[in-house]
């Protein structure tokens, strides 16, 4: 198993690998690669939801370390199994054609964490989250973000959110794409004088899905907005492995503060540059891992016909952002400098 750059290092592909045969040492190596390269790609992989779940469990940081309880941090939202069967009645359609409502999920949320090894005899039953516009015979959505635009966004919609996200191509995904922005390469190319000035710059954010997913289902939006508040983060960020990049999520009601003239446009114009873009064209079985502290991603196509058939699987996990790491490293004192420059 080794790794090669794609698009001048905007992403890196793991070569000579089969995700169904990974060892403990392989998982540790993949986690290290992800934290230093930020976007890690697996192509030509078997369509195997169980092996995908094992991969994420074994690189995510849980309650007591990597590969522990909670290493897949969004299991409470993994409402489906590998056969696309619903594991919980999480949504009730409106018979009159309205938006519908959340079902009763209290029992689901009280269940214990699902360890992959507990599903060795029932691998297809391991829970996953689906991203798709498919609906079942009862018109119940078969996944999240089922329609419309999904513009530049990060999973770090709050200072305590998981900073790792993964996607797996499943079906209806051929000739469709997801775009990724690598901010480490962006920062490395930045003018030294601008970089120096940005050491006092910070942003203020509030989760605003209407801005980056304007047609999001009202039920999903309600869940995302629950408990959401404003938070601040330095523009210049360094992850736990020492990889340096930028955190700027302009579509989350962002405001920027700092000592740079026309700060917003200066950062935006340098940041959103095709030179730092990786476009992944999906094949079934493909997996993309991303460090969401230092990357953004967006949907490549928004055609309702495509979204009604395309299925991607999705997991969240923690890389740097455990034990309140983001919160401790983003105590903003205006006029002072970022932690990584001290």
C-alpha positions, 0 to 999 in steps of 0.5 A, spaced: 500 500 500 502 506 498 500 513 496 500 518 489 498 525 488 492 527 484 492 534 481 498 536 483 497 534 490 490 537 491 488 530 493 492 523 494 490 516 491 491 510 495 494 505 491 495 497 491 489 496 496 483 492 497 479 495 503 476 488 505 483 486 507 486 492 511 490 491 517 491 495 524 497 498 521 494 500 514 488 503 518 494 507 522 497 509 516 491 511 512 489 516 518 496 519 518 496 520 510 489 523 511 491 528 516 497 530 512 494 530 505 487 532 507 484 529 501 485 521 500 482 517 495 480 510 494 479 507 487 477 501 484 474 498 490 469 493 492 462 495 493 462 493 500 459 497 506 461 493 511 469 494 509 467 501 509 464 502 516 470 498 518 475 503 515 472 509 518 471 506 525 478 504 525 481 511 523 476 515 527 477 518 534 472 515 539 471 516 547 477 512 549 481 513 543 482 511 535 477 505 534 473 506 540 466 507 542 463 513 538 469 513 532 463 513 527 461 520 530 454 520 526 451 513 527 445 516 530 444 519 523 445 512 520 438 510 519 439 505 513 443 498 512 447 496 506 440 494 502 437 501 503 432 498 508 430 503 513 432 501 520 428 506 524 422 510 522 425 517 522 420 520 518 413 521 517 410 523 510 404 528 510 399 525 506 397 532 503 403 533 500 406 537 505 413 537 508 412 531 513 415 530 520 420 527 524 418 520 527 419 517 534 426 516 534 427 515 542 429 508 542 434 509 536 438 514 540 438 510 546 441 504 543 449 502 544 454 504 539 455 499 533 461 496 533 463 493 526 465 486 529 458 485 532 456 485 525 461 480 522 455 475 521 451 480 518 455 485 514 450 488 510 446 490 517 451 495 519 448 502 519 450 507 514 448 514 512 445 515 505 446 521 500 440 521 495 434 523 492 431 516 492 424 515 495 421 508 497 414 506 495 411 510 501 414 517 499 419 516 505 426 519 503 431 514 502 437 519 504 439 526 506 440 532 501 436 529 496 434 535 492 437 541 489 444 545 490 449 543 495 454 548 495 461 549 498 460 547 505 464 544 511 462 539 516 465 544 522 458 547 522 460 548 529 466 548 534 464 541 537 463 538 530 466 532 527 472 534 522 472 528 518 467 526 513 467 520 508 463 519 502 462 512 498 460 511 491 454 506 491 449 506 485 447 511 479 453 515 481 457 514 474 459 521 470 457 525 477 462 528 481 464 532 487 468 537 488 474 538 493 478 544 495 485 543 499 486 549 503 493 547 505 495 548 498 492 555 498 496 557 504 502 554 501 502 559 495 499 565 499 503 571 498 508 572 505 505 579 506 498 577 506 500 571 510 503 575 515 497 580 516 492 574 516 495 571 523 490 576 526 484 575 522 478 571 524 471 569 522 464 569 526 459 563 523 453 560 524 450 554 521 446 557 515 444 551 511 439 555 507 445 558 504 449 552 501 443 547 501 437 552 499 432 546 497 434 542 503 428 538 506 425 542 512 425 536 517 433 535 515 434 543 516 430 543 523 435 537 525 441 541 523 439 547 526 438 544 533 442 547 538 446 551 533 450 557 535 455 562 533 462 560 533 469 564 532 475 561 528 481 563 526 482 564 518 489 560 519 488 553 522 493 548 523 491 541 524 493 536 530 498 533 525 501 540 524 498 541 517 497 548 515 491 551 512 485 555 512 478 555 515 473 560 511 466 557 510 463 563 507 456 560 506 455 559 513 453 567 515 460 568 515 463 575 517 471 576 517 475 581 522 482 583 521 487 588 519 487 586 511 484 591 506 478 588 503 479 582 507 473 578 505 474 579 497 482 578 498 481 571 502 475 569 497 479 571 491 485 567 493 481 561 496 476 559 491 481 558 485 481 552 480 488 551 482 487 548 489 481 544 486 480 536 486 474 534 482 472 526 483 468 523 478 465 517 482 465 510 480 461 505 485 466 503 490 470 509 490 471 512 497 474 519 499 476 521 506 477 529 507 479 533 513 474 538 514 478 543 518 482 544 512 478 542 506 471 544 503 466 540 498 460 541 494 456 537 489 458 537 482 451 536 479 444 539 481 440 535 476 433 532 480 434 526 475 441 525 477 439 526 484 433 521 484 438 515 482 445 517 485 446 514 492 453 516 496 454 513 503 457 518 508 460 517 515 463 523 520 469 521 524 474 525 528 481 527 526 483 533 530 477 535 533 476 531 540 477 533 547 475 540 545 481 541 541 477 546 536 474 550 542 481 550 546 485 553 539 480 558 537 479 562 543 479 569 539 482 575 542 482 581 537 488 583 535 492 577 538 495 572 533 493 565 531 496 559 536 500 556 530 504 563 529 506 563 537 
